[in-house]
Amino acid sequence: MGIIQVSDYKFLWSTNRFLVNGGVKDVLPVKRYEKLTQYLHVNEQEANSIDKLARIRPMIDSVLERCRVANKPRQNQSIDEAMIPYKGRFSAKQYVPSKPVKW
């Protein structure tokens, strides 16, 4: 949605063939988008913060806390860890030298 600039977000779900954007319209209904934006708020980044995820930190903390509460590990639990290559521009990458995909 950030790639295509429109004056109103509803144009992304328009039936007009000149305004339609299949990438957004096919993936997310407009009502679902409106509900997500109603409940999801991104904080303003603090000027002196070194945390690159500071804007979404409250949401990350909330999700982690809910996962801790919901997770009831059993005696025999197996964790399968895998890394996939990431070619994005976000700089919060982790270097693990012993893995085939190091970043």
KOLGU-4560 file (N, C-alpha, C; in nm, 3 decimals, padded with zeros to 5 digits):
<recs>
<n_xx: 00.082 n_yy: -00.120 n_zz: 00.000 ca_xx: 00.000 ca_yy: 00.000 ca_zz: 00.000 c_xx: 00.085 c_yy: 00.125 c_zz: 00.000 mol: A seq: 1 type: MET>
<n_xx: 00.207 n_yy: 00.114 n_zz: 00.050 ca_xx: 00.293 ca_yy: 00.231 ca_zz: 00.052 c_xx: 00.352 c_yy: 00.264 c_zz: -00.083 mol: A seq: 2 type: GLY>
<n_xx: 00.349 n_yy: 00.171 n_zz: -00.176 ca_xx: 00.407 ca_yy: 00.193 ca_zz: -00.309 c_xx: 00.314 c_yy: 00.278 c_zz: -00.395 mol: A seq: 3 type: ILE>
<n_xx: 00.186 n_yy: 00.249 n_zz: -00.391 ca_xx: 00.089 ca_yy: 00.322 ca_zz: -00.473 c_xx: 00.029 c_yy: 00.434 c_zz: -00.389 mol: A seq: 4 type: ILE>
<n_xx: 00.054 n_yy: 00.558 n_zz: -00.428 ca_xx: 00.006 ca_yy: 00.674 ca_zz: -00.355 c_xx: -00.133 c_yy: 00.712 c_zz: -00.405 mol: A seq: 5 type: GLN>
<n_xx: -00.230 n_yy: 00.711 n_zz: -00.315 ca_xx: -00.366 ca_yy: 00.752 ca_zz: -00.349 c_xx: -00.413 c_yy: 00.855 c_zz: -00.246 mol: A seq: 6 type: VAL>
<n_xx: -00.508 n_yy: 00.939 n_zz: -00.284 ca_xx: -00.555 ca_yy: 01.042 ca_zz: -00.193 c_xx: -00.642 c_yy: 00.985 c_zz: -00.081 mol: A seq: 7 type: SER>
<n_xx: -00.708 n_yy: 00.873 n_zz: -00.105 ca_xx: -00.791 ca_yy: 00.808 ca_zz: -00.004 c_xx: -00.766 c_yy: 00.658 c_zz: -00.012 mol: A seq: 8 type: ASP>
<n_xx: -00.750 n_yy: 00.593 n_zz: 00.103 ca_xx: -00.717 ca_yy: 00.450 ca_zz: 00.104 c_xx: -00.825 c_yy: 00.365 c_zz: 00.037 mol: A seq: 9 type: TYR>
<n_xx: -00.950 n_yy: 00.411 n_zz: 00.034 ca_xx: -01.058 ca_yy: 00.332 ca_zz: -00.025 c_xx: -01.042 c_yy: 00.317 c_zz: -00.177 mol: A seq: 10 type: LYS>
<n_xx: -00.962 n_yy: 00.403 n_zz: -00.238 ca_xx: -00.937 ca_yy: 00.387 ca_zz: -00.382 c_xx: -00.865 c_yy: 00.256 c_zz: -00.413 mol: A seq: 11 type: PHE>
<n_xx: -00.794 n_yy: 00.201 n_zz: -00.316 ca_xx: -00.724 ca_yy: 00.075 ca_zz: -00.339 c_xx: -00.821 c_yy: -00.042 c_zz: -00.356 mol: A seq: 12 type: LEU>
<n_xx: -00.945 n_yy: -00.026 n_zz: -00.308 ca_xx: -01.047 ca_yy: -00.129 ca_zz: -00.321 c_xx: -01.155 c_yy: -00.087 c_zz: -00.420 mol: A seq: 13 type: TRP>
<n_xx: -01.129 n_yy: 00.011 n_zz: -00.503 ca_xx: -01.227 ca_yy: 00.064 ca_zz: -00.598 c_xx: -01.259 c_yy: -00.040 c_zz: -00.706 mol: A seq: 14 type: SER>
<n_xx: -01.381 n_yy: -00.030 n_zz: -00.758 ca_xx: -01.419 ca_yy: -00.116 ca_zz: -00.871 c_xx: -01.386 c_yy: -00.050 c_zz: -01.004 mol: A seq: 15 type: THR>
<n_xx: -01.343 n_yy: 00.074 n_zz: -01.001 ca_xx: -01.303 ca_yy: 00.146 ca_zz: -01.121 c_xx: -01.173 c_yy: 00.083 c_zz: -01.173 mol: A seq: 16 type: ASN>
<n_xx: -01.170 n_yy: 00.043 n_zz: -01.296 ca_xx: -01.052 ca_yy: -00.030 ca_zz: -01.348 c_xx: -00.928 c_yy: 00.057 c_zz: -01.356 mol: A seq: 17 type: ARG>
<n_xx: -00.941 n_yy: 00.189 n_zz: -01.350 ca_xx: -00.825 ca_yy: 00.277 ca_zz: -01.353 c_xx: -00.765 c_yy: 00.298 c_zz: -01.213 mol: A seq: 18 type: PHE>
<n_xx: -00.842 n_yy: 00.273 n_zz: -01.111 ca_xx: -00.796 ca_yy: 00.293 ca_zz: -00.975 c_xx: -00.766 c_yy: 00.163 c_zz: -00.901 mol: A seq: 19 type: LEU>
<n_xx: -00.814 n_yy: 00.052 n_zz: -00.952 ca_xx: -00.805 ca_yy: -00.075 ca_zz: -00.879 c_xx: -00.660 c_yy: -00.120 c_zz: -00.861 mol: A seq: 20 type: VAL>
<n_xx: -00.633 n_yy: -00.182 n_zz: -00.748 ca_xx: -00.502 ca_yy: -00.238 ca_zz: -00.718 c_xx: -00.525 c_yy: -00.381 c_zz: -00.672 mol: A seq: 21 type: ASN>
<n_xx: -00.503 n_yy: -00.478 n_zz: -00.757 ca_xx: -00.527 ca_yy: -00.617 ca_zz: -00.723 c_xx: -00.441 c_yy: -00.669 c_zz: -00.610 mol: A seq: 22 type: GLY>
<n_xx: -00.322 n_yy: -00.614 n_zz: -00.593 ca_xx: -00.233 ca_yy: -00.661 ca_zz: -00.487 c_xx: -00.292 c_yy: -00.644 c_zz: -00.350 mol: A seq: 23 type: GLY>
<n_xx: -00.361 n_yy: -00.535 n_zz: -00.325 ca_xx: -00.422 ca_yy: -00.510 ca_zz: -00.195 c_xx: -00.562 c_yy: -00.571 c_zz: -00.191 mol: A seq: 24 type: VAL>
<n_xx: -00.637 n_yy: -00.549 n_zz: -00.293 ca_xx: -00.778 ca_yy: -00.592 ca_zz: -00.297 c_xx: -00.792 c_yy: -00.743 c_zz: -00.285 mol: A seq: 25 type: LYS>
<n_xx: -00.701 n_yy: -00.818 n_zz: -00.345 ca_xx: -00.710 ca_yy: -00.964 ca_zz: -00.344 c_xx: -00.666 c_yy: -01.026 c_zz: -00.212 mol: A seq: 26 type: ASP>
<n_xx: -00.589 n_yy: -00.953 n_zz: -00.135 ca_xx: -00.532 ca_yy: -01.009 ca_zz: -00.012 c_xx: -00.611 c_yy: -00.971 c_zz: 00.113 mol: A seq: 27 type: VAL>
<n_xx: -00.662 n_yy: -00.849 n_zz: 00.117 ca_xx: -00.722 ca_yy: -00.797 ca_zz: 00.239 c_xx: -00.850 c_yy: -00.722 c_zz: 00.208 mol: A seq: 28 type: LEU>
<n_xx: -00.965 n_yy: -00.767 n_zz: 00.263 ca_xx: -01.089 ca_yy: -00.691 ca_zz: 00.241 c_xx: -01.083 c_yy: -00.555 c_zz: 00.310 mol: A seq: 29 type: PRO>
<n_xx: -01.153 n_yy: -00.457 n_zz: 00.256 ca_xx: -01.149 ca_yy: -00.322 ca_zz: 00.310 c_xx: -01.201 c_yy: -00.317 c_zz: 00.453 mol: A seq: 30 type: VAL>
<n_xx: -01.302 n_yy: -00.396 n_zz: 00.486 ca_xx: -01.356 ca_yy: -00.397 ca_zz: 00.623 c_xx: -01.252 c_yy: -00.449 c_zz: 00.722 mol: A seq: 31 type: LYS>
<n_xx: -01.175 n_yy: -00.549 n_zz: 00.682 ca_xx: -01.070 ca_yy: -00.602 ca_zz: 00.769 c_xx: -00.960 c_yy: -00.498 c_zz: 00.789 mol: A seq: 32 type: ARG>
<n_xx: -00.924 n_yy: -00.428 n_zz: 00.683 ca_xx: -00.824 ca_yy: -00.322 ca_zz: 00.693 c_xx: -00.871 c_yy: -00.213 c_zz: 00.789 mol: A seq: 33 type: TYR>
<n_xx: -00.997 n_yy: -00.175 n_zz: 00.779 ca_xx: -01.051 ca_yy: -00.072 ca_zz: 00.867 c_xx: -01.051 c_yy: -00.117 c_zz: 01.014 mol: A seq: 34 type: GLU>
<n_xx: -01.082 n_yy: -00.244 n_zz: 01.039 ca_xx: -01.077 ca_yy: -00.295 ca_zz: 01.177 c_xx: -00.934 c_yy: -00.295 c_zz: 01.229 mol: A seq: 35 type: LYS>
<n_xx: -00.839 n_yy: -00.337 n_zz: 01.147 ca_xx: -00.698 ca_yy: -00.337 ca_zz: 01.190 c_xx: -00.650 c_yy: -00.197 c_zz: 01.223 mol: A seq: 36 type: LEU>
<n_xx: -00.683 n_yy: -00.100 n_zz: 01.139 ca_xx: -00.639 ca_yy: 00.037 ca_zz: 01.166 c_xx: -00.714 c_yy: 00.099 c_zz: 01.283 mol: A seq: 37 type: THR>
<n_xx: -00.831 n_yy: 00.047 n_zz: 01.314 ca_xx: -00.906 ca_yy: 00.097 ca_zz: 01.429 c_xx: -00.837 c_yy: 00.057 c_zz: 01.560 mol: A seq: 38 type: GLN>
<n_xx: -00.782 n_yy: -00.064 n_zz: 01.566 ca_xx: -00.726 ca_yy: -00.114 ca_zz: 01.690 c_xx: -00.574 c_yy: -00.109 c_zz: 01.697 mol: A seq: 39 type: TYR>
<n_xx: -00.508 n_yy: -00.093 n_zz: 01.586 ca_xx: -00.362 ca_yy: -00.093 ca_zz: 01.584 c_xx: -00.310 c_yy: 00.050 c_zz: 01.580 mol: A seq: 40 type: LEU>
<n_xx: -00.224 n_yy: 00.083 n_zz: 01.676 ca_xx: -00.167 ca_yy: 00.217 ca_zz: 01.684 c_xx: -00.016 c_yy: 00.204 c_zz: 01.697 mol: A seq: 41 type: HIS>
<n_xx: 00.057 n_yy: 00.279 n_zz: 01.619 ca_xx: 00.203 ca_yy: 00.278 ca_zz: 01.624 c_xx: 00.248 c_yy: 00.403 c_zz: 01.699 mol: A seq: 42 type: VAL>
<n_xx: 00.329 n_yy: 00.383 n_zz: 01.803 ca_xx: 00.378 ca_yy: 00.495 ca_zz: 01.884 c_xx: 00.477 c_yy: 00.579 c_zz: 01.806 mol: A seq: 43 type: ASN>
<n_xx: 00.490 n_yy: 00.704 n_zz: 01.846 ca_xx: 00.591 ca_yy: 00.791 ca_zz: 01.789 c_xx: 00.728 c_yy: 00.749 c_zz: 01.842 mol: A seq: 44 type: GLU>
<n_xx: 00.826 n_yy: 00.748 n_zz: 01.757 ca_xx: 00.960 ca_yy: 00.707 ca_zz: 01.796 c_xx: 01.025 c_yy: 00.816 c_zz: 01.880 mol: A seq: 45 type: GLN>
<n_xx: 01.089 n_yy: 00.775 n_zz: 01.989 ca_xx: 01.158 ca_yy: 00.871 ca_zz: 02.074 c_xx: 01.285 c_yy: 00.919 c_zz: 02.005 mol: A seq: 46 type: GLU>
<n_xx: 01.319 n_yy: 01.044 n_zz: 02.025 ca_xx: 01.432 ca_yy: 01.105 ca_zz: 01.955 c_xx: 01.565 c_yy: 01.040 c_zz: 01.993 mol: A seq: 47 type: ALA>
<n_xx: 01.583 n_yy: 01.001 n_zz: 02.119 ca_xx: 01.711 ca_yy: 00.947 ca_zz: 02.163 c_xx: 01.711 c_yy: 00.794 c_zz: 02.172 mol: A seq: 48 type: ASN>
<n_xx: 01.611 n_yy: 00.728 n_zz: 02.117 ca_xx: 01.601 ca_yy: 00.583 ca_zz: 02.125 c_xx: 01.697 c_yy: 00.517 c_zz: 02.026 mol: A seq: 49 type: SER>
<n_xx: 01.770 n_yy: 00.416 n_zz: 02.073 ca_xx: 01.856 ca_yy: 00.338 ca_zz: 01.983 c_xx: 01.786 c_yy: 00.210 c_zz: 01.939 mol: A seq: 50 type: ILE>
<n_xx: 01.668 n_yy: 00.184 n_zz: 01.994 ca_xx: 01.589 ca_yy: 00.066 ca_zz: 01.959 c_xx: 01.522 c_yy: 00.091 c_zz: 01.824 mol: A seq: 51 type: ASP>
<n_xx: 01.557 n_yy: 00.013 n_zz: 01.722 ca_xx: 01.501 ca_yy: 00.033 ca_zz: 01.589 c_xx: 01.355 c_yy: -00.012 c_zz: 01.581 mol: A seq: 52 type: LYS>
<n_xx: 01.311 n_yy: -00.087 n_zz: 01.681 ca_xx: 01.172 ca_yy: -00.131 ca_zz: 01.685 c_xx: 01.092 c_yy: -00.054 c_zz: 01.789 mol: A seq: 53 type: LEU>
<n_xx: 01.138 n_yy: 00.064 n_zz: 01.827 ca_xx: 01.074 ca_yy: 00.142 ca_zz: 01.933 c_xx: 00.929 c_yy: 00.177 c_zz: 01.897 mol: A seq: 54 type: ALA>
<n_xx: 00.901 n_yy: 00.199 n_zz: 01.772 ca_xx: 00.765 ca_yy: 00.239 ca_zz: 01.733 c_xx: 00.664 c_yy: 00.127 c_zz: 01.752 mol: A seq: 55 type: ARG>
<n_xx: 00.707 n_yy: 00.003 n_zz: 01.740 ca_xx: 00.614 ca_yy: -00.109 ca_zz: 01.758 c_xx: 00.646 c_yy: -00.191 c_zz: 01.881 mol: A seq: 56 type: ILE>
<n_xx: 00.734 n_yy: -00.143 n_zz: 01.968 ca_xx: 00.773 ca_yy: -00.217 ca_zz: 02.088 c_xx: 00.655 c_yy: -00.255 c_zz: 02.177 mol: A seq: 57 type: ARG>
<n_xx: 00.557 n_yy: -00.166 n_zz: 02.203 ca_xx: 00.443 ca_yy: -00.208 ca_zz: 02.286 c_xx: 00.367 c_yy: -00.326 c_zz: 02.227 mol: A seq: 58 type: PRO>
<n_xx: 00.353 n_yy: -00.330 n_zz: 02.095 ca_xx: 00.282 ca_yy: -00.441 ca_zz: 02.031 c_xx: 00.364 c_yy: -00.569 c_zz: 02.041 mol: A seq: 59 type: MET>
<n_xx: 00.495 n_yy: -00.560 n_zz: 02.020 ca_xx: 00.581 ca_yy: -00.679 ca_zz: 02.030 c_xx: 00.577 c_yy: -00.734 c_zz: 02.172 mol: A seq: 60 type: ILE>
<n_xx: 00.587 n_yy: -00.647 n_zz: 02.272 ca_xx: 00.583 ca_yy: -00.691 ca_zz: 02.411 c_xx: 00.450 c_yy: -00.758 c_zz: 02.445 mol: A seq: 61 type: ASP>
<n_xx: 00.342 n_yy: -00.703 n_zz: 02.393 ca_xx: 00.210 ca_yy: -00.761 ca_zz: 02.417 c_xx: 00.198 c_yy: -00.900 c_zz: 02.356 mol: A seq: 62 type: SER>
<n_xx: 00.246 n_yy: -00.916 n_zz: 02.232 ca_xx: 00.240 ca_yy: -01.046 ca_zz: 02.166 c_xx: 00.327 c_yy: -01.148 c_zz: 02.240 mol: A seq: 63 type: VAL>
<n_xx: 00.446 n_yy: -01.107 n_zz: 02.281 ca_xx: 00.534 ca_yy: -01.199 ca_zz: 02.355 c_xx: 00.473 c_yy: -01.242 c_zz: 02.487 mol: A seq: 64 type: LEU>
<n_xx: 00.409 n_yy: -01.150 n_zz: 02.557 ca_xx: 00.344 ca_yy: -01.184 ca_zz: 02.684 c_xx: 00.229 c_yy: -01.281 c_zz: 02.663 mol: A seq: 65 type: GLU>
<n_xx: 00.151 n_yy: -01.257 n_zz: 02.559 ca_xx: 00.039 ca_yy: -01.349 ca_zz: 02.529 c_xx: 00.090 c_yy: -01.489 c_zz: 02.492 mol: A seq: 66 type: ARG>
<n_xx: 00.202 n_yy: -01.494 n_zz: 02.421 ca_xx: 00.261 ca_yy: -01.624 ca_zz: 02.385 c_xx: 00.311 c_yy: -01.697 c_zz: 02.510 mol: A seq: 67 type: CYS>
<n_xx: 00.370 n_yy: -01.623 n_zz: 02.603 ca_xx: 00.416 ca_yy: -01.685 ca_zz: 02.728 c_xx: 00.300 c_yy: -01.742 c_zz: 02.808 mol: A seq: 68 type: ARG>
<n_xx: 00.190 n_yy: -01.670 n_zz: 02.814 ca_xx: 00.073 ca_yy: -01.715 ca_zz: 02.889 c_xx: 00.009 c_yy: -01.836 c_zz: 02.821 mol: A seq: 69 type: VAL>
<n_xx: -00.001 n_yy: -01.833 n_zz: 02.688 ca_xx: -00.070 ca_yy: -01.938 ca_zz: 02.613 c_xx: 00.013 c_yy: -02.065 c_zz: 02.599 mol: A seq: 70 type: ALA>
<n_xx: 00.145 n_yy: -02.055 n_zz: 02.605 ca_xx: 00.230 ca_yy: -02.171 ca_zz: 02.583 c_xx: 00.236 c_yy: -02.257 c_zz: 02.709 mol: A seq: 71 type: ASN>
<n_xx: 00.192 n_yy: -02.381 n_zz: 02.697 ca_xx: 00.198 ca_yy: -02.477 ca_zz: 02.806 c_xx: 00.283 c_yy: -02.595 c_zz: 02.759 mol: A seq: 72 type: LYS>
<n_xx: 00.417 n_yy: -02.585 n_zz: 02.773 ca_xx: 00.504 ca_yy: -02.690 ca_zz: 02.720 c_xx: 00.484 c_yy: -02.823 c_zz: 02.792 mol: A seq: 73 type: PRO>
<n_xx: 00.491 n_yy: -02.929 n_zz: 02.717 ca_xx: 00.479 ca_yy: -03.064 ca_zz: 02.771 c_xx: 00.619 c_yy: -03.116 c_zz: 02.804 mol: A seq: 74 type: ARG>
<n_xx: 00.625 n_yy: -03.237 n_zz: 02.856 ca_xx: 00.753 ca_yy: -03.295 ca_zz: 02.895 c_xx: 00.843 c_yy: -03.318 c_zz: 02.774 mol: A seq: 75 type: GLN>
<n_xx: 00.788 n_yy: -03.372 n_zz: 02.667 ca_xx: 00.865 ca_yy: -03.399 ca_zz: 02.545 c_xx: 00.826 c_yy: -03.297 c_zz: 02.439 mol: A seq: 76 type: ASN>
<n_xx: 00.907 n_yy: -03.196 n_zz: 02.423 ca_xx: 00.878 ca_yy: -03.092 ca_zz: 02.325 c_xx: 00.997 c_yy: -03.075 c_zz: 02.234 mol: A seq: 77 type: GLN>
<n_xx: 00.971 n_yy: -03.069 n_zz: 02.104 ca_xx: 01.076 ca_yy: -03.055 ca_zz: 02.005 c_xx: 01.061 c_yy: -02.920 c_zz: 01.936 mol: A seq: 78 type: SER>
<n_xx: 01.174 n_yy: -02.854 n_zz: 01.913 ca_xx: 01.175 ca_yy: -02.726 ca_zz: 01.844 c_xx: 01.258 c_yy: -02.740 c_zz: 01.718 mol: A seq: 79 type: ILE>
<n_xx: 01.198 n_yy: -02.710 n_zz: 01.605 ca_xx: 01.267 ca_yy: -02.717 ca_zz: 01.477 c_xx: 01.301 c_yy: -02.574 c_zz: 01.437 mol: A seq: 80 type: ASP>
<n_xx: 01.429 n_yy: -02.543 n_zz: 01.433 ca_xx: 01.473 ca_yy: -02.408 ca_zz: 01.400 c_xx: 01.530 c_yy: -02.405 c_zz: 01.260 mol: A seq: 81 type: GLU>
<n_xx: 01.487 n_yy: -02.308 n_zz: 01.183 ca_xx: 01.539 ca_yy: -02.294 ca_zz: 01.047 c_xx: 01.557 c_yy: -02.146 c_zz: 01.018 mol: A seq: 82 type: ALA>
<n_xx: 01.651 n_yy: -02.115 n_zz: 00.933 ca_xx: 01.673 ca_yy: -01.977 ca_zz: 00.890 c_xx: 01.652 c_yy: -01.968 c_zz: 00.740 mol: A seq: 83 type: MET>
<n_xx: 01.589 n_yy: -01.861 n_zz: 00.698 ca_xx: 01.568 ca_yy: -01.839 ca_zz: 00.556 c_xx: 01.641 c_yy: -01.711 c_zz: 00.518 mol: A seq: 84 type: ILE>
<n_xx: 01.690 n_yy: -01.701 n_zz: 00.396 ca_xx: 01.761 ca_yy: -01.580 ca_zz: 00.356 c_xx: 01.669 c_yy: -01.458 c_zz: 00.356 mol: A seq: 85 type: PRO>
<n_xx: 01.719 n_yy: -01.347 n_zz: 00.403 ca_xx: 01.645 ca_yy: -01.221 ca_zz: 00.406 c_xx: 01.721 c_yy: -01.119 c_zz: 00.324 mol: A seq: 86 type: TYR>
<n_xx: 01.655 n_yy: -01.062 n_zz: 00.226 ca_xx: 01.721 ca_yy: -00.967 ca_zz: 00.138 c_xx: 01.662 c_yy: -00.827 c_zz: 00.150 mol: A seq: 87 type: LYS>
<n_xx: 01.589 n_yy: -00.803 n_zz: 00.259 ca_xx: 01.528 ca_yy: -00.672 ca_zz: 00.279 c_xx: 01.629 c_yy: -00.569 c_zz: 00.325 mol: A seq: 88 type: GLY>
<n_xx: 01.581 n_yy: -00.446 n_zz: 00.343 ca_xx: 01.668 ca_yy: -00.335 ca_zz: 00.380 c_xx: 01.666 c_yy: -00.305 c_zz: 00.529 mol: A seq: 89 type: ARG>
<n_xx: 01.582 n_yy: -00.372 n_zz: 00.608 ca_xx: 01.575 ca_yy: -00.345 ca_zz: 00.751 c_xx: 01.702 c_yy: -00.397 c_zz: 00.817 mol: A seq: 90 type: PHE>
<n_xx: 01.763 n_yy: -00.315 n_zz: 00.901 ca_xx: 01.896 ca_yy: -00.347 ca_zz: 00.953 c_xx: 01.897 c_yy: -00.434 c_zz: 01.078 mol: A seq: 91 type: SER>
<n_xx: 01.781 n_yy: -00.475 n_zz: 01.127 ca_xx: 01.778 ca_yy: -00.560 ca_zz: 01.247 c_xx: 01.796 c_yy: -00.707 c_zz: 01.205 mol: A seq: 92 type: ALA>
<n_xx: 01.913 n_yy: -00.739 n_zz: 01.159 ca_xx: 01.946 ca_yy: -00.876 ca_zz: 01.119 c_xx: 02.036 c_yy: -00.938 c_zz: 01.223 mol: A seq: 93 type: LYS>
<n_xx: 02.036 n_yy: -01.068 n_zz: 01.229 ca_xx: 02.120 ca_yy: -01.139 ca_zz: 01.327 c_xx: 02.220 c_yy: -01.224 c_zz: 01.251 mol: A seq: 94 type: GLN>
<n_xx: 02.345 n_yy: -01.219 n_zz: 01.294 ca_xx: 02.451 ca_yy: -01.297 ca_zz: 01.231 c_xx: 02.476 c_yy: -01.423 c_zz: 01.313 mol: A seq: 95 type: TYR>
<n_xx: 02.461 n_yy: -01.539 n_zz: 01.252 ca_xx: 02.488 ca_yy: -01.667 ca_zz: 01.318 c_xx: 02.588 c_yy: -01.741 c_zz: 01.230 mol: A seq: 96 type: VAL>
<n_xx: 02.717 n_yy: -01.739 n_zz: 01.268 ca_xx: 02.821 ca_yy: -01.794 ca_zz: 01.181 c_xx: 02.812 c_yy: -01.945 c_zz: 01.156 mol: A seq: 97 type: PRO>
<n_xx: 02.748 n_yy: -02.020 n_zz: 01.246 ca_xx: 02.744 ca_yy: -02.164 ca_zz: 01.228 c_xx: 02.632 c_yy: -02.213 c_zz: 01.137 mol: A seq: 98 type: SER>
<n_xx: 02.548 n_yy: -02.123 n_zz: 01.088 ca_xx: 02.436 ca_yy: -02.160 ca_zz: 01.003 c_xx: 02.473 c_yy: -02.149 c_zz: 00.856 mol: A seq: 99 type: LYS>
<n_xx: 02.408 n_yy: -02.228 n_zz: 00.769 ca_xx: 02.433 ca_yy: -02.216 ca_zz: 00.625 c_xx: 02.395 c_yy: -02.076 c_zz: 00.573 mol: A seq: 100 type: PRO>
<n_xx: 02.284 n_yy: -02.023 n_zz: 00.622 ca_xx: 02.244 ca_yy: -01.886 ca_zz: 00.590 c_xx: 02.287 c_yy: -01.802 c_zz: 00.710 mol: A seq: 101 type: VAL>
<n_xx: 02.396 n_yy: -01.729 n_zz: 00.697 ca_xx: 02.458 ca_yy: -01.664 ca_zz: 00.813 c_xx: 02.385 c_yy: -01.540 c_zz: 00.860 mol: A seq: 102 type: LYS>
<n_xx: 02.310 n_yy: -01.472 n_zz: 00.773 ca_xx: 02.238 ca_yy: -01.350 ca_zz: 00.813 c_xx: 02.090 c_yy: -01.376 c_zz: 00.808 mol: A seq: 103 type: TRP>
</recs>
